[in-house]
Protein backbone atom coordinates (compact mmCIF):
# COMPACT_ATOMS: atom_id res chain seq x y z
CA UNK A 1 0.00 0.00 0.00
CA UNK A 2 1.14 3.57 -0.62
CA UNK A 3 2.55 5.45 2.35
CA UNK A 4 0.40 8.46 1.52
CA UNK A 5 -2.87 8.39 -0.38
CA UNK A 6 -3.93 11.94 -1.26
CA UNK A 7 -1.10 14.14 -0.01
CA UNK A 8 2.06 14.64 -2.13
CA UNK A 9 4.12 11.57 -1.25
CA UNK A 10 7.14 12.66 -3.31
CA UNK A 11 7.56 15.78 -1.18
CA UNK A 12 7.01 14.13 2.18
CA UNK A 13 8.38 10.61 2.08
CA UNK A 14 11.94 11.54 3.08
CA UNK A 15 10.91 13.46 6.20
CA UNK A 16 9.54 11.19 8.91
CA UNK A 17 8.01 13.96 11.03
CA UNK A 18 6.28 15.47 8.05
CA UNK A 19 5.20 12.00 6.97
CA UNK A 20 3.60 11.39 10.36
CA UNK A 21 1.84 14.74 10.08
CA UNK A 22 0.65 13.75 6.61
CA UNK A 23 -0.67 10.47 8.02
CA UNK A 24 -2.58 12.37 10.71
CA UNK A 25 -4.12 14.74 8.17
CA UNK A 26 -5.16 11.89 5.90
CA UNK A 27 -6.47 9.96 8.88
CA UNK A 28 -8.55 12.92 10.02
CA UNK A 29 -9.95 13.50 6.53
CA UNK A 30 -10.75 9.81 6.13
CA UNK A 31 -12.46 9.65 9.51
CA UNK A 32 -14.50 12.78 8.78
CA UNK A 33 -15.64 11.40 5.44
CA UNK A 34 -16.48 7.98 6.92
CA UNK A 35 -18.49 9.63 9.67
CA UNK A 36 -20.40 11.80 7.22
CA UNK A 37 -21.14 8.88 4.89
CA UNK A 38 -22.32 6.71 7.77
CA UNK A 39 -24.90 9.34 8.76
CA UNK A 40 -26.33 9.61 5.26
CA UNK A 41 -28.70 7.07 3.69
CA UNK A 42 -26.68 4.58 1.66
CA UNK A 43 -27.87 5.89 -1.71
CA UNK A 44 -26.85 9.47 -0.85
CA UNK A 45 -23.59 8.28 0.70
CA UNK A 46 -22.70 6.41 -2.48
CA UNK A 47 -23.49 9.43 -4.65
CA UNK A 48 -21.44 11.79 -2.48
CA UNK A 49 -18.44 9.46 -2.21
CA UNK A 50 -18.56 8.81 -5.92
CA UNK A 51 -18.35 12.54 -6.66
CA UNK A 52 -15.62 13.16 -4.08
CA UNK A 53 -13.35 10.27 -5.11
CA UNK A 54 -14.08 10.85 -8.77
CA UNK A 55 -12.79 14.40 -8.36
CA UNK A 56 -9.86 13.75 -6.01
CA UNK A 57 -8.54 10.47 -7.40
CA UNK A 58 -7.27 11.78 -10.75
CA UNK A 59 -5.26 14.42 -8.85
CA UNK A 60 -3.22 11.81 -6.98
CA UNK A 61 -0.20 9.79 -8.01
CA UNK A 62 -2.41 6.71 -8.23
CA UNK A 63 -3.82 8.08 -11.49
CA UNK A 64 -0.68 7.15 -13.43
CA UNK A 65 -0.81 3.49 -12.43
CA UNK A 66 -4.51 3.30 -13.09
CA UNK A 67 -4.16 4.76 -16.59
CA UNK A 68 -1.48 2.21 -17.45
CA UNK A 69 -3.75 -0.65 -16.45
CA UNK A 70 -6.71 0.85 -18.28
CA UNK A 71 -4.61 1.27 -21.43
CA UNK A 72 -3.96 -2.47 -21.38
CA UNK A 73 -7.60 -3.32 -20.73
CA UNK A 74 -8.83 -0.92 -23.45
CA UNK A 75 -6.18 -0.93 -26.20
CA UNK A 76 -8.33 0.98 -28.71
CA UNK A 77 -8.93 4.05 -26.54
CA UNK A 78 -7.11 7.38 -26.42
CA UNK A 79 -5.64 9.03 -23.35
CA UNK A 80 -8.68 11.29 -23.14
CA UNK A 81 -11.03 8.30 -23.14
CA UNK A 82 -8.88 6.48 -20.57
CA UNK A 83 -8.92 9.54 -18.30
CA UNK A 84 -12.72 9.50 -18.42
CA UNK A 85 -12.64 5.83 -17.45
CA UNK A 86 -10.21 6.63 -14.63
CA UNK A 87 -12.64 9.16 -13.18
CA UNK A 88 -15.37 6.55 -13.28
CA UNK A 89 -13.05 3.99 -11.65
CA UNK A 90 -12.21 6.38 -8.81
CA UNK A 91 -15.92 7.05 -8.48
CA UNK A 92 -16.60 3.34 -7.99
CA UNK A 93 -13.88 3.26 -5.32
CA UNK A 94 -15.90 5.99 -3.62
CA UNK A 95 -19.01 3.81 -3.82
CA UNK A 96 -17.13 0.96 -2.14
CA UNK A 97 -15.86 3.41 0.49
CA UNK A 98 -19.44 4.46 1.25
CA UNK A 99 -20.45 0.82 1.58
CA UNK A 100 -17.59 0.29 4.00
CA UNK A 101 -18.88 3.21 6.08
CA UNK A 102 -22.29 1.50 6.15
CA UNK A 103 -20.87 -1.93 6.93
CA UNK A 104 -22.17 -1.99 10.54
CA UNK A 105 -25.72 -1.45 9.29
CA UNK A 106 -25.36 -3.79 6.30
CA UNK A 107 -24.03 -6.53 8.57
CA UNK A 108 -26.77 -6.02 11.15
CA UNK A 109 -29.44 -6.19 8.44
CA UNK A 110 -27.78 -8.96 6.42
CA UNK A 111 -30.86 -11.21 6.45
CA UNK A 112 -32.73 -8.39 4.72
CA UNK A 113 -30.00 -6.96 2.50
CA UNK A 114 -27.81 -9.92 1.55
CA UNK A 115 -28.75 -12.91 -0.57
CA UNK A 116 -26.50 -15.81 -1.47
CA UNK A 117 -26.60 -17.61 -4.78
CA UNK A 118 -24.47 -20.75 -4.94
CA UNK A 119 -23.72 -23.17 -7.72
CA UNK A 120 -25.45 -26.46 -6.81
CA UNK A 121 -22.09 -28.22 -6.69
CA UNK A 122 -20.87 -26.09 -3.76
CA UNK A 123 -24.09 -25.52 -1.80
CA UNK A 124 -23.42 -28.40 0.60
CA UNK A 125 -19.92 -27.10 1.35
CA UNK A 126 -21.20 -23.61 2.14
CA UNK A 127 -23.96 -24.91 4.40
CA UNK A 128 -21.63 -27.16 6.39
CA UNK A 129 -19.69 -25.24 9.09
CA UNK A 130 -17.24 -28.12 9.47
CA UNK A 131 -16.15 -28.45 5.82
CA UNK A 132 -13.01 -26.61 4.81
CA UNK A 133 -12.87 -24.51 1.66
CA UNK A 134 -10.71 -21.82 0.10
CA UNK A 135 -12.94 -18.91 -0.94
CA UNK A 136 -11.32 -16.47 -3.36
CA UNK A 137 -12.40 -13.16 -4.82
CA UNK A 138 -11.10 -10.24 -6.88
CA UNK A 139 -11.26 -6.51 -6.23
CA UNK A 140 -14.32 -6.14 -8.45
CA UNK A 141 -17.57 -4.47 -7.40
CA UNK A 142 -18.43 -4.52 -3.66
CA UNK A 143 -15.79 -7.18 -3.10
CA UNK A 144 -15.38 -6.46 0.63
CA UNK A 145 -18.97 -7.60 1.22
CA UNK A 146 -18.17 -11.12 0.00
CA UNK A 147 -16.92 -11.73 3.54
CA UNK A 148 -20.50 -11.50 4.81
CA UNK A 149 -21.12 -14.92 3.27
CA UNK A 150 -19.72 -16.44 6.46
CA UNK A 151 -22.26 -14.83 8.78
CA UNK A 152 -25.03 -15.30 6.25
CA UNK A 153 -24.40 -19.03 5.83
CA UNK A 154 -23.29 -19.66 9.40
CA UNK A 155 -19.71 -20.90 9.14
CA UNK A 156 -16.43 -19.69 10.65
CA UNK A 157 -14.01 -18.04 8.23
CA UNK A 158 -10.55 -16.55 8.48
CA UNK A 159 -9.79 -13.75 6.03
CA UNK A 160 -6.43 -12.36 4.98
CA UNK A 161 -6.19 -8.58 4.71
CA UNK A 162 -3.44 -6.14 3.82
CA UNK A 163 -3.31 -3.42 6.49
CA UNK A 164 -3.14 0.19 5.31
CA UNK A 165 0.32 1.66 5.83
CA UNK A 166 -1.16 4.83 7.35
CA UNK A 167 -1.80 3.78 10.97
CA UNK A 168 -4.52 6.40 11.45
CA UNK A 169 -6.48 5.00 8.52
CA UNK A 170 -5.58 1.41 9.39
CA UNK A 171 -7.31 1.56 12.77
CA UNK A 172 -10.49 3.09 11.35
CA UNK A 173 -10.78 0.55 8.52
CA UNK A 174 -10.00 -2.35 10.85
CA UNK A 175 -12.80 -1.32 13.21
CA UNK A 176 -15.23 -1.41 10.31
CA UNK A 177 -13.87 -4.71 9.01
CA UNK A 178 -14.65 -6.29 12.37
CA UNK A 179 -18.36 -6.01 11.48
CA UNK A 180 -17.83 -8.59 8.73
CA UNK A 181 -18.02 -11.35 11.34
CA UNK A 182 -14.83 -13.13 10.29
CA UNK A 183 -11.45 -13.77 11.87
CA UNK A 184 -9.07 -11.20 10.36
CA UNK A 185 -5.34 -11.86 10.07
CA UNK A 186 -2.66 -9.77 8.40
CA UNK A 187 -1.22 -10.98 5.12
CA UNK A 188 2.41 -11.25 6.17
CA UNK A 189 3.31 -14.55 7.81
CA UNK A 190 -0.20 -15.91 7.48
CA UNK A 191 0.46 -19.23 5.75
CA UNK A 192 0.74 -21.33 8.89
CA UNK A 193 -2.50 -19.90 10.27
CA UNK A 194 -4.32 -20.61 7.01
CA UNK A 195 -3.18 -24.22 6.96
CA UNK A 196 -4.23 -24.68 10.56
CA UNK A 197 -7.67 -23.24 9.86
CA UNK A 198 -8.17 -25.57 6.91
CA UNK A 199 -6.97 -28.56 8.94
CA UNK A 200 -9.64 -27.69 11.53
CA UNK A 201 -12.34 -27.78 8.87
CA UNK A 202 -12.72 -24.00 8.63
CA UNK A 203 -13.01 -21.81 5.56
CA UNK A 204 -10.55 -19.13 4.57
CA UNK A 205 -10.96 -16.05 2.34
CA UNK A 206 -8.45 -14.46 -0.01
CA UNK A 207 -8.46 -11.70 -2.65
CA UNK A 208 -5.84 -12.71 -5.21
CA UNK A 209 -6.15 -10.64 -8.38
CA UNK A 210 -2.98 -8.70 -7.54
CA UNK A 211 0.48 -9.16 -9.02
CA UNK A 212 2.87 -11.34 -7.00
CA UNK A 213 6.55 -10.97 -7.81
CA UNK A 214 7.88 -14.41 -8.67
CA UNK A 215 4.40 -15.90 -9.02
CA UNK A 216 3.16 -18.09 -11.84
CA UNK A 217 2.91 -16.32 -15.18
CA UNK A 218 -0.66 -16.89 -16.35
CA UNK A 219 -2.95 -14.65 -18.44
CA UNK A 220 -5.23 -12.07 -16.89
CA UNK A 221 -7.46 -10.39 -19.47
CA UNK A 222 -5.27 -11.75 -22.24
CA UNK A 223 -1.85 -10.74 -20.88
CA UNK A 224 0.47 -12.70 -18.65
CA UNK A 225 0.73 -11.53 -15.05
CA UNK A 226 2.82 -12.88 -12.20
CA UNK A 227 0.01 -14.52 -10.29
CA UNK A 228 -0.38 -15.84 -6.75
CA UNK A 229 -0.57 -19.68 -6.76
CA UNK A 230 -1.32 -19.90 -3.02
CA UNK A 231 -5.09 -20.49 -3.33
CA UNK A 232 -4.55 -23.55 -5.51
CA UNK A 233 -1.72 -24.81 -3.31
CA UNK A 234 -3.82 -24.49 -0.17
CA UNK A 235 -6.81 -26.25 -1.74
CA UNK A 236 -4.70 -29.14 -3.01
CA UNK A 237 -2.72 -29.42 0.22
CA UNK A 238 -5.92 -29.60 2.29
CA UNK A 239 -8.02 -31.57 -0.17
CA UNK A 240 -10.78 -28.95 -0.13
CA UNK A 241 -12.56 -26.99 -2.89
CA UNK A 242 -11.32 -23.71 -4.33
CA UNK A 243 -14.48 -21.60 -4.73
CA UNK A 244 -14.61 -18.21 -6.49
CA UNK A 245 -17.07 -15.79 -4.88
CA UNK A 246 -18.13 -12.30 -5.91
CA UNK A 247 -20.65 -9.69 -4.77
CA UNK A 248 -23.06 -7.72 -6.94
CA UNK A 249 -25.05 -4.59 -6.18
CA UNK A 250 -28.83 -4.90 -6.42
CA UNK A 251 -31.51 -2.19 -6.30
CA UNK A 252 -32.54 -0.62 -2.98
CA UNK A 253 -29.17 -1.07 -1.28
CA UNK A 254 -29.22 -4.87 -1.45
CA UNK A 255 -26.43 -7.22 -2.48
CA UNK A 256 -26.06 -10.68 -3.95
CA UNK A 257 -23.07 -12.88 -3.11
CA UNK A 258 -22.45 -15.48 -5.80
CA UNK A 259 -20.44 -18.65 -5.15
CA UNK A 260 -19.40 -20.24 -8.43
CA UNK A 261 -18.45 -23.83 -9.14
CA UNK A 262 -15.16 -24.91 -7.61
CA UNK A 263 -11.98 -24.60 -9.67
CA UNK A 264 -10.68 -28.03 -10.66
CA UNK A 265 -7.42 -29.01 -12.40
CA UNK A 266 -7.70 -30.07 -16.02
CA UNK A 267 -5.81 -33.28 -15.25
CA UNK A 268 -6.51 -34.60 -11.73
CA UNK A 269 -3.78 -37.22 -12.18
CA UNK A 270 -1.03 -34.73 -13.00
CA UNK A 271 1.72 -33.89 -10.52
CA UNK A 272 0.91 -31.24 -7.93
CA UNK A 273 2.78 -28.35 -9.57
CA UNK A 274 1.00 -28.98 -12.86
CA UNK A 275 -2.36 -29.00 -11.09
CA UNK A 276 -1.46 -25.78 -9.25
CA UNK A 277 -0.67 -24.12 -12.58
CA UNK A 278 -3.87 -25.38 -14.20
CA UNK A 279 -6.06 -24.20 -11.31
CA UNK A 280 -4.32 -20.82 -11.09
CA UNK A 281 -4.81 -20.31 -14.83
CA UNK A 282 -8.51 -21.17 -14.60
CA UNK A 283 -9.05 -18.90 -11.59
CA UNK A 284 -7.37 -16.03 -13.44
CA UNK A 285 -9.80 -16.70 -16.28
CA UNK A 286 -12.71 -16.32 -13.85
CA UNK A 287 -11.32 -13.00 -12.64
CA UNK A 288 -10.90 -11.86 -16.23
CA UNK A 289 -14.56 -12.61 -16.93
CA UNK A 290 -15.67 -10.57 -13.91
CA UNK A 291 -13.41 -7.66 -14.88
CA UNK A 292 -14.71 -7.57 -18.45
CA UNK A 293 -18.30 -7.49 -17.18
CA UNK A 294 -17.68 -4.33 -15.10
CA UNK A 295 -14.25 -2.97 -16.15
CA UNK A 296 -14.69 0.44 -14.52
CA UNK A 297 -15.55 -1.23 -11.20
CA UNK A 298 -12.24 -3.10 -10.88
CA UNK A 299 -9.91 -1.61 -8.29
CA UNK A 300 -6.68 -1.90 -10.33
CA UNK A 301 -4.61 0.94 -8.96
CA UNK A 302 -1.33 -0.93 -8.63
CA UNK A 303 0.82 -2.46 -11.36
CA UNK A 304 -0.49 -5.73 -12.76
CA UNK A 305 1.34 -6.36 -16.04
CA UNK A 306 4.93 -6.03 -17.34
CA UNK A 307 6.29 -2.50 -17.68
CA UNK A 308 7.13 -3.00 -21.34
CA UNK A 309 3.46 -3.71 -22.08
CA UNK A 310 2.44 -0.64 -20.07
CA UNK A 311 4.78 1.62 -22.07
CA UNK A 312 3.62 0.20 -25.39
CA UNK A 313 -0.08 0.67 -24.64
CA UNK A 314 0.39 4.18 -23.21
CA UNK A 315 2.31 5.24 -26.31
CA UNK A 316 -0.49 3.90 -28.49
CA UNK A 317 -3.11 5.74 -26.40
CA UNK A 318 -1.17 9.02 -26.63
CA UNK A 319 -0.84 8.63 -30.39
CA UNK A 320 -4.63 8.47 -30.70
CA UNK A 321 -4.89 11.92 -29.10
CA UNK A 322 -2.51 13.45 -31.67
PyMOL commands that set and color helices and strands:
alter all, ss='L'
color gray80, all
select helices_A, chain A and resi 9-12+16-39+42-59+62-73+79-101+103-108+110-113+123-127+143-153+167-180+191-199+230-238+251-253+272-293+295-297+307-321
alter helices_A, ss='H'
color red, helices_A
select strands_A, chain A and resi 114-118+133-137+157-161+183-186+203-207+211-220+223-227+241-250+254-262
alter strands_A, ss='S'
color yellow, strands_A
deselect
rebuild
show_as cartoon
